[in-house]
């Protein structure tokens, strides 16, 4: 069996494809119920003036506050250099819907730079260096303003790794809430990221290039 996998990997390398690109992927269960722990895990990030103005403007998409906020996001070199995936739902759209998705995807990348994990690295580093990168168009940060609560963001990351010991890819979902100066874990995997240095072992994951 091992010989067969090695022969396949060699053949793919000759055609310019990686073995990982050919793996079947087990998608994340985005509707799995989440029961937060008694003390919810969170990281602290001060609200920038640009973010504050955007939230006060109720997440408007065509206003000065939105332009300033998304320009602030894009000014981060790591965000600017991160390659976003293609969004097949917007393939033929060059208008406002596509522009809004790009802004929301970049905002998710920005927040990942400030989410410090239990093992010492940032979520941005984990996704950029260990996963298959920013390959899911559902990775976005969207404006939210629940009744009776302060405005913020729903942040969702769909991240692909390889499953430990098996020739398949496994997608995991890390969801967070941006509330005030906090980014709060809002899914089981997000909680593990902030709380358990061995989260890769817990979820039977290995890096995409391994």
Secondary structure as UniProt FT lines:
FT   HELIX           2..15
FT   HELIX           20..22
FT   STRAND          25..26
FT   TURN            30..31
FT   STRAND          42..44
FT   HELIX           49..56
FT   TURN            57..59
FT   HELIX           64..74
FT   HELIX           77..81
FT   HELIX           88..90
FT   TURN            91..92
FT   HELIX           96..112
FT   TURN            113..114
FT   TURN            118..119
FT   HELIX           123..129
FT   TURN            137..138
FT   STRAND          140..144
FT   TURN            147..148
FT   STRAND          152..163
FT   TURN            164..165
FT   STRAND          169..179
FT   TURN            180..181
FT   STRAND          182..185
FT   HELIX           188..195
FT   TURN            197..198
FT   HELIX           199..202
FT   TURN            203..204
FT   STRAND          205..206
FT   TURN            208..209
//
